[in-house]
Amino acid sequence: MIRRKTSLRNRIRHWLGDETGAVVADFAIMLPVFTMFMLSSVEMGLMTFRQTMLERGLDMAVRDLRLGFEENPTHASIKEATCSYAGFLPDCSTGLRLEMQPVDLRDYTALPSDADCVDRSEEVQPVRRFVNGGSNQLMVLRACIKIAPIFPTVGLGKQVAKDGNGDIALFSTSAFVNEPS
């Protein structure tokens, strides 16, 4: 029996052409990446849904204020209306914080950057700013709710800013003018 010596070039060419186990290796490499993308997309979808519901609830509550359904709005009454219109916000009655204040149209630049939110890891704090304002005054109403991420240790749930309790803050802002009575 005659054996031929194979050159190094032929051995490398044969090794590169061999695909046994390539599918398993590709699967093993791509599975964690694919799983992270899937979990992140579920997290982002739910966050977007909850943000949309918060904005809808606040807009509907402000609509009630504009139409005059409520004479002297309080933090509790607007919070209750926002939660009932929003629907799918977990722990809305305890986690939602509203902030309402009048703004001067001629001197307005921006709202303070530190929004008023509930932080469940700290002691309960009273409502910071909630002023009904006078007639023909522009009012800005800002809502903040804290929600817990579904997958807090993977992908997007790991990357978003969280408070001391591990909750994510969602904000919504609306404005209206107090009509003269």
RAQUIVEN-V926824 format. One record per pair of residues at least 4 apart in sequence whose C-alpha atoms are under 8 Angstrom apart, sorted by sequence separation. I is the first residue (numbers start at 1). GAP is how many residues later the second one is. If there is no record, write none. Layout:
BEGIN
I:GAP ; I:GAP
END
This chain:
BEGIN
6:4 ; 7:4 ; 8:4 ; 9:4 ; 10:4 ; 11:4 ; 12:4 ; 13:4 ; 14:4 ; 21:4 ; 22:4 ; 23:4 ; 24:4 ; 25:4 ; 26:4 ; 27:4 ; 28:4 ; 29:4 ; 30:4 ; 31:4 ; 32:4 ; 33:4 ; 34:4 ; 35:4 ; 36:4 ; 37:4 ; 38:4 ; 39:4 ; 40:4 ; 41:4 ; 42:4 ; 43:4 ; 44:4 ; 45:4 ; 46:4 ; 47:4 ; 48:4 ; 49:4 ; 50:4 ; 51:4 ; 52:4 ; 53:4 ; 54:4 ; 55:4 ; 56:4 ; 57:4 ; 58:4 ; 59:4 ; 60:4 ; 61:4 ; 62:4 ; 63:4 ; 64:4 ; 65:4 ; 73:4 ; 74:4 ; 75:4 ; 76:4 ; 77:4 ; 78:4 ; 79:4 ; 80:4 ; 81:4 ; 82:4 ; 83:4 ; 91:4 ; 92:4 ; 104:4 ; 119:4 ; 120:4 ; 133:4 ; 148:4 ; 151:4 ; 152:4 ; 153:4 ; 154:4 ; 155:4 ; 156:4 ; 162:4 ; 163:4 ; 6:5 ; 64:5 ; 65:5 ; 73:5 ; 91:5 ; 103:5 ; 119:5 ; 152:5 ; 153:5 ; 162:5 ; 163:5 ; 64:6 ; 83:6 ; 118:6 ; 133:6 ; 151:6 ; 152:6 ; 162:6 ; 118:7 ; 132:7 ; 150:7 ; 151:7 ; 161:7 ; 162:7 ; 65:8 ; 149:8 ; 160:8 ; 83:9 ; 83:10 ; 116:11 ; 116:12 ; 80:13 ; 79:14 ; 152:14 ; 61:17 ; 79:17 ; 99:17 ; 149:17 ; 79:18 ; 98:18 ; 148:18 ; 149:18 ; 79:19 ; 97:19 ; 148:19 ; 149:19 ; 61:20 ; 97:20 ; 147:20 ; 148:20 ; 61:21 ; 96:21 ; 97:21 ; 146:21 ; 147:21 ; 60:22 ; 96:22 ; 146:22 ; 147:22 ; 75:23 ; 95:23 ; 146:23 ; 147:23 ; 57:24 ; 58:24 ; 61:24 ; 145:24 ; 146:24 ; 57:25 ; 60:25 ; 144:25 ; 145:25 ; 57:26 ; 118:26 ; 144:26 ; 145:26 ; 57:27 ; 58:27 ; 115:27 ; 116:27 ; 117:27 ; 118:27 ; 119:27 ; 144:27 ; 54:28 ; 57:28 ; 58:28 ; 99:28 ; 101:28 ; 116:28 ; 117:28 ; 118:28 ; 143:28 ; 144:28 ; 56:29 ; 57:29 ; 98:29 ; 99:29 ; 100:29 ; 101:29 ; 102:29 ; 115:29 ; 117:29 ; 142:29 ; 143:29 ; 56:30 ; 57:30 ; 97:30 ; 99:30 ; 100:30 ; 101:30 ; 102:30 ; 142:30 ; 143:30 ; 55:31 ; 99:31 ; 100:31 ; 101:31 ; 102:31 ; 142:31 ; 54:32 ; 98:32 ; 100:32 ; 101:32 ; 141:32 ; 142:32 ; 53:33 ; 104:33 ; 105:33 ; 140:33 ; 141:33 ; 53:34 ; 103:34 ; 104:34 ; 140:34 ; 141:34 ; 53:35 ; 54:35 ; 102:35 ; 103:35 ; 140:35 ; 53:36 ; 102:36 ; 103:36 ; 139:36 ; 140:36 ; 102:37 ; 103:37 ; 138:37 ; 139:37 ; 50:38 ; 101:38 ; 102:38 ; 138:38 ; 139:38 ; 50:39 ; 100:39 ; 101:39 ; 138:39 ; 139:39 ; 100:40 ; 101:40 ; 137:40 ; 138:40 ; 100:41 ; 136:41 ; 137:41 ; 99:42 ; 100:42 ; 121:42 ; 135:42 ; 136:42 ; 137:42 ; 98:43 ; 99:43 ; 121:43 ; 135:43 ; 136:43 ; 98:44 ; 99:44 ; 119:44 ; 120:44 ; 121:44 ; 134:44 ; 135:44 ; 136:44 ; 98:45 ; 119:45 ; 120:45 ; 133:45 ; 135:45 ; 97:46 ; 98:46 ; 119:46 ; 135:46 ; 96:47 ; 97:47 ; 96:48 ; 97:48 ; 96:49 ; 95:50 ; 96:50 ; 95:51 ; 95:52 ; 117:52 ; 92:53 ; 75:55 ; 74:56 ; 90:57 ; 74:58 ; 73:59 ; 72:60 ; 58:85 ; 43:106 ; 43:107 ; 43:108 ; 66:110 ; 66:111 ; 39:112 ; 44:112 ; 62:112 ; 66:112 ; 43:113 ; 62:113 ; 66:113 ; 40:114 ; 43:114 ; 58:114 ; 62:114 ; 39:115 ; 40:115 ; 58:115 ; 59:115 ; 39:116 ; 40:116 ; 58:116 ; 39:117 ; 40:117 ; 54:117 ; 55:117 ; 36:118 ; 37:118 ; 54:118 ; 55:118 ; 36:119 ; 51:119 ; 51:120 ; 51:121
END
